[in-house]
Amino acid sequence: MASTQTRWQIEGDYFENCNCAIACPCLFSANRPSKPTEGFCDIALVCHINTGNYGNTPLNDLNAVMIAHVPGSFAEGNWSVALYLDERADARQHQALEAIFSSAAGGPLGNIAPLISTILGVKAVPITFKVEGKRRSIEVPNIMHVAVQPLSGIGDSTNEIWALNAHSLAPQVAMAVGDQNSSWTDYGMNWDNSGKNGLYASINWSNDGK
């Protein structure tokens, strides 16, 4: 990471929903890198920032979504990515969110940067993020409705199944499943990940190198 790179840090909630049958072999496989269960991956990566900053620019209570199409395993690259950034962000905040969520600003998402081959576009849109009990959802009118609910454990059906040291974006993640109508349509593409793989986590991301 270049020493001149703007320092940033965010804390908040994260979830994702992809088209793999549960559970995603990109994360849970003895033979990695593994292919997604469908041979390709269509995924929504969703973030709500509770508190955060990019240099002197505050990012509190803003949302961002990365939609990606991956033609094979994650590690093979050639990702096509669309970004949706909270329309409530001012110009400086929009620039900061784009830098972070395009993977250009380092930190945990910086590991994705070499894998991205195409940026389909960056849109400022109204984003509604909700946490209702253990359900997480994101809504962008006429573009996406994505929601996940946790998979319940066998021994205790009221609690999530947690995976430790399984994901590069969070030290522990809850196993989840996409709600009905978890779908996205834009850029002449569309998918429906209802009943497919999901996860969620609390996050604390930064590019400070610690």
PyMOL commands that set and color helices and strands:
alter all, ss='L'
color gray80, all
select helices_A, chain A and resi 74-76+91-101+108-115
alter helices_A, ss='H'
color red, helices_A
select strands_A, chain A and resi 8-18+41-54+57-58+62-70+79-86+116-125+128-132+135-140+144-150+162-167+170-178+183-186+189-192+197-206
alter strands_A, ss='S'
color yellow, strands_A
deselect
rebuild
show_as cartoon
